[in-house]
Amino acid sequence: MVNLLAARRDDAYGIPMPARDLNEEVIEDLYTEALVLADDARAAFDLRFTERSANPDDLTRVALSIEGLRTTTRLMHVLAWLLNQRAYLAGELTEQQIARCGALPEERASDADNLARLEPATCALIEESERLHARVARLDRDWRIDRIAAPPVAALHGRLAQAFAVG
């Protein structure tokens, strides 16, 4: 992610608001989206509610369980990555800590046979979670590429800052 600063804005009363890092706004927006999706997934894959509706066959119940687990795992990975980013932006994690432990796990795609057994609304939710994961994966990949390609002077500044922060 490129470190861009958002321009100062005025609120409705013309009072200048502090500039926020664009990265922070993106992370907060994605975090909100992920929380909403996680809540929707919880409701969609709650088998107690499914049992009251049409009686699904065993294979449909298995497909719902498998895709529910994949979807909720995908969303929890995204939420964990976003929480790490929030902690980093708040100064609670160092760049070294997030580089070492903050990678987004790879995606496990949904099974087409399972999706064929599920309702269209459930499939749409699964696809939305896959798109969110793909967006966050691009941010993670770009962030890691930026850190690897950081100029030597920037790396030295980071090491100096870390050395003085520890002592």
C-alpha positions, 0 to 999 in steps of 0.5 A, spaced: 500 500 500 502 506 498 502 511 503 498 517 501 495 522 505 488 524 504 487 532 503 484 536 509 477 536 509 472 541 512 466 538 516 459 541 515 460 547 519 467 549 516 471 546 521 478 543 519 478 536 520 485 533 521 488 529 515 487 521 515 492 516 512 488 514 506 491 507 508 487 508 515 480 509 511 481 503 506 482 499 512 476 501 516 472 501 510 474 494 509 473 492 516 466 494 516 465 491 510 468 484 513 464 485 519 457 485 516 459 480 511 461 475 517 454 477 521 451 475 514 454 469 514 453 467 521 445 468 519 446 464 512 450 458 515 446 457 521 443 450 520 438 451 526 434 456 521 435 452 515 432 446 518 425 450 519 425 451 512 425 446 506 428 440 508 434 439 505 437 433 503 443 430 507 448 432 501 445 439 501 446 439 509 454 437 508 455 442 502 452 448 506 456 445 512 463 445 508 461 452 504 459 455 511 466 453 514 470 455 508 466 462 508 467 463 515 474 461 515 475 466 509 472 472 513 476 470 519 482 471 516 480 477 512 478 480 519 485 478 523 489 481 517 485 487 518 485 487 525 493 487 524 493 493 520 489 497 524 494 495 530 500 497 526 496 504 524 495 505 531 502 504 533 501 497 537 505 493 532 511 494 529 513 493 521 517 487 523 511 484 527 506 485 522 511 483 516 513 476 520 506 474 523 501 479 519 500 475 512 493 473 509 493 466 508 491 463 501 484 463 499 481 456 499 476 456 493 469 454 494 467 447 490 462 448 484 458 442 486 457 444 493 455 451 490 450 448 485 446 445 491 445 452 495 440 457 494 442 463 490 442 468 496 447 463 499 452 463 493 452 470 492 454 471 499 460 466 498 462 470 492 462 476 496 466 473 501 471 471 495 471 478 492 473 481 499 478 476 500 481 477 493 481 485 495 485 484 501 490 479 498 492 484 493 493 489 499 497 484 502 501 483 496 502 490 495 504 492 502 509 486 502 512 488 495 513 495 497 516 493 504 521 489 500 522 494 495 523 499 500 530 503 499 536 502 503 535 509 507 528 507 509 530 500 511 536 504 515 531 509 518 527 503 520 532 499 524 535 506 527 528 507 530 527 500 532 534 500 536 532 507 539 525 504 541 527 498 544 533 501 549 
